[in-house]
């Protein structure tokens, strides 16, 4: 505590906590997206032969979703992108979006197809796109949690990821509207726990 050098370093250290404010007007039309490989160490595919997933997030409302993919080809990712944006922006306002993503050819092609502005994090610095990297980490943890609590094997991750994303966006934090309500309007369906009231007959080989 008595060291002048240590005190000087602590005093001059830059602090970033709470420096990112989603409700700032500059983030109004910003979104981010990223792809993630979902196969485990044994190469297990998700039900439906899904191997990958893509995560989208509209930054201002913190509205996000998780979509399973069989490949990283343009057609699948573009279809998922279009469905997300039709709800998050509306078909008439998609041109306003500013997209943060890495330089994967599929993501670049999506932005070029819709003539959208895009920004890439520096090469080798995925943490520069911290919003989507955090969402990917959250959904991976959520899939592990929901499959374990439901007693289901890893191959159920396409269902678990989608259910977790929906439930997370429906959560009201601090008494405010949920990110789903801020983006898509009033919720007209019931929330459920993944695996709730689902019965299945085990295969003879595992009993």
Secondary structure, DSSP 4 states (H G I P E B T S, - for coil): ---HHHHHHHHH----TT---TTSGGGTTEEEEEEEE---TT-PPBTTTB-EEEEEEETTTTEEEEEEES---HHHHHHHHHHHHHHHT-TTTGGG-EEE----HHHHHHHHHTT-EEE-PPTT-GGGGHHHHHHHHHHHHHHHHHHHHHT--GGGHHHHHHHHHHHHHH---TTSPPHHHHHH-S--S----TTTT---PPPGGG-
